[in-house]
Amino acid sequence: MVFPFQSIEDFKIEVNEEHELFRKAVREFVENTVIPRWQQVEKENRIPEEINQGMKDLGLFGVGIPEKYGGQGGGQVLTAILTEELARGIPSLAVYLGVNSLYAIPILMFGNEDQKKKYVTPIAKGEKKGAHANTEPGAGSDVAGIQSKARKENDHYILNGRKIFISGAEEADYLVVSARTSPPGEKRWQGISVFIVEKDWPGVKVGQKFNVIGMRGEQPNEVILEDVKVPAENLVGQEGMGFKIVVTTYDHTRIGIAAQAVGIGQAAFEKALNYALQRETFGQPLINHQAIQFKLADMYMKVEASRLLTLWAATLADQGRSEFIIASSLAKAFATEAAEWIARQSIQVHGGYGADWEMGIERYLRDAVITTIYEGTNEIQRLTIVRTLLRQAMGMRV
Ligand SMILES: Cc1cc2nc3c(=O)[nH]c(=O)nc-3n(C[C@H](O)[C@H](O)[C@H](O)COP(=O)(O)OP(=O)(O)OC[C@H]3O[C@@H](n4cnc5c(N)ncnc54)[C@H](O)[C@@H]3O)c2cc1C
């Protein structure tokens, strides 16, 4: 039974030797340059320059961006592999990289040639940074509910609004911003547009940092837009296409959130296994207790199931298949909830040490919680899954 897919052949994962060579290179970087700095990242709540430079030297900022615009031309599978490896080291590093996709995908998919050359090329090279500003105090899941306004005046727009929880806002040079160019029409989602805004333009301010539960190193900020003059040529796509641009972006980027969760789950599992081999209780290694063995087996089951779903969704996306949308929702919701569970079990296996910050275990739970919320909460993923199933059941293609 393959419903809602067409054929058993839809369940393929396409990985090759090049992916593995790339993975090994990233693993080496993470082991040598990233992992030794996890405490610094947690304490300073920023990504150190040595890590940023290392990522730049390896060309990691451009992995998912076409070669034509200065990137490596890798697809979703390669990006997922990269994201998992980074998150296995320091999960917030995967967010640091992920905001690149959140910023670049709407421009690459809907922008014009000039916008791609001017605003994506420096991002691919790691020379500039981007951020994606959609969420507002009154609207997150409900993208159609945004209130920011863009008023057309001759050859430019005047933007006003307040965006919250914007990852990468502090370091960003450019922002992709959604705003209403007209009131909702017959449908609530009508009348939204997307713009590229340079952060140093008058009227753009980065406000408070949100002290969220996890992802220390890349926590989001408020962004305030006050009478920001944006040239009309910085409108992405057509006026009124904004809702489609934003939700299509999340269809793609949530594969990255699933991959973050796989990296978190993998790290928390590996740490638990190693600890169980070293720690002795009641005169024998922890691993000899069947209750611990079962816990480790369950943790590992969830890691591999999450990885398979994530790489499957990424493969479908790389093949240009519309079915990747339901697959990426399945992967995002499953992998992030699995990571949360695995992180919690890893703390349990470590006992009191697991609850101590110094051990570096409890951070995985804090980071995993965030992955269940952003780029479409898991409730919203479930809505996407059910709606796709219903459409298919009523005879429409997925
Ligand atoms: C660390 C972090 C980083 C972020 N980075 C960015 C960023 O870079 N750019 C950006 O634009 N945004 C960003 N966000 C915002 C994030 O995408 C939103 O927080 C998320 O989409 C949820 O929106 P909300 O917070 O408004 O919650 P709400 O939409 O108010 O939802 C509240 C709760 O109700 C549930 N809910 C809502 N509607 C329904 C429904 N129809 N059916 C069932 N349940 C429902 C939700 O799942 C949630 O549990 C970030 C958030 C965090 C925490």
The ligand as a Gaussian input file, in Angstrom:
#p B3LYP/6-31G(d) Opt

LIG

0 1
 C       14.073000      30.203000      18.175000
 C       13.100000      30.689000      17.157000
 C       13.568000      31.165000      15.938000
 C       12.672000      31.658000      14.985000
 N       13.152000      32.185000      13.814000
 C       12.289000      32.779000      12.946000
 C       12.790000      33.471000      11.772000
 O       13.993000      33.474000      11.497000
 N       11.902000      34.120000      10.985000
 C       10.559000      34.131000      11.246000
 O        9.826000      34.765000      10.499000
 N       10.066000      33.478000      12.336000
 C       10.892000      32.811000      13.183000
 N       10.410000      32.176000      14.306000
 C        8.974000      32.185000      14.571000
 C        8.316000      30.826000      14.420000
 O        8.289000      30.441000      13.074000
 C        6.926000      30.910000      15.058000
 O        7.121000      31.061000      16.458000
 C        6.076000      29.677000      14.768000
 O        5.741000      29.619000      13.407000
 C        4.788000      29.659000      15.602000
 O        4.116000      30.868000      15.536000
 P        3.637000      31.600000      16.869000
 O        4.816000      31.659000      17.780000
 O        2.995000      32.865000      16.489000
 O        2.598000      30.617000      17.523000
 P        1.021000      30.579000      17.185000
 O        0.836000      30.574000      15.724000
 O        0.340000      31.622000      17.981000
 O        0.629000      29.162000      17.775000
 C        0.443000      28.896000      19.170000
 C        0.162000      27.423000      19.334000
 O       -1.075000      27.108000      18.696000
 C       -0.877000      26.113000      17.718000
 N       -1.744000      26.410000      16.585000
 C       -1.828000      27.580000      15.882000
 N       -2.730000      27.487000      14.903000
 C       -3.228000      26.213000      14.964000
 C       -4.183000      25.479000      14.205000
 N       -4.802000      26.011000      13.138000
 N       -4.443000      24.208000      14.575000
 C       -3.808000      23.639000      15.617000
 N       -2.888000      24.267000      16.368000
 C       -2.597000      25.536000      16.042000
 C        0.593000      26.177000      17.356000
 O        1.054000      24.955000      16.817000
 C        1.197000      26.505000      18.697000
 O        1.318000      25.332000      19.440000
 C       11.285000      31.640000      15.252000
 C       10.813000      31.136000      16.490000
 C       11.704000      30.652000      17.422000
 C       11.187000      30.141000      18.725000

